[in-house]
Amino acid sequence: MWDIISTIVTGLIVGALARFFLRGNQNIGMLWTIILGIVGAFVGSFIAGALGVAQTGGIDWIRWILMIVAAMVAVSIYIGVTRGSSRQVSR
């Protein structure tokens, strides 16, 4: 149960920081912020593990930066996809 709660809290923090650092208006809700933050956290942690910087002494700053950057990419992709689907072709 604690794993689920910690995943949601991590996703909220990572997603909120990603949206904070992105420019422009991100018209997405809290649920999508958490989901995309969780995606960013998983991808960033995977990349940190591949680079060998996932576990360091103290706070894993590099891992957190990678998670936030991955969440920024996920939010950008989500916004691009949803804005693209809401456009209508006028004739």
C-alpha positions, 0 to 999 in steps of 0.5 A, a space after each residue: 500500500 505504501 508503494 502505491 502512495 509513494 508512487 502517487 506522491 512522487 508523480 505529483 511532485 515530479 509532474 508539478 515541477 515539470 509543469 512549473 519549468 515548462 513555458 506556456 499554458 499547460 491546460 491539463 488537470 491534476 490527474 494527468 499531472 500525476 500520471 505524467 509525473 509517474 511516467 517521468 519518474 519511471 523513465 528518469 529512474 530507468 535512465 539514471 540506472 542505465 547511467 549508473 547514478 540511480 543510487 548515490 549518497 544523500 539525495 539523488 539529485 541527478 536522478 531527480 533532474 532526469 525524472 523531471 526532464 522526462 516528465 517535461 517531455 511527457 507533458 509536452 507530448 501529451 499537450 501536443 497530442 491533445 491540442 492536435 486532436 482538438 483542432 478542426 479542419 475548416 474548409 
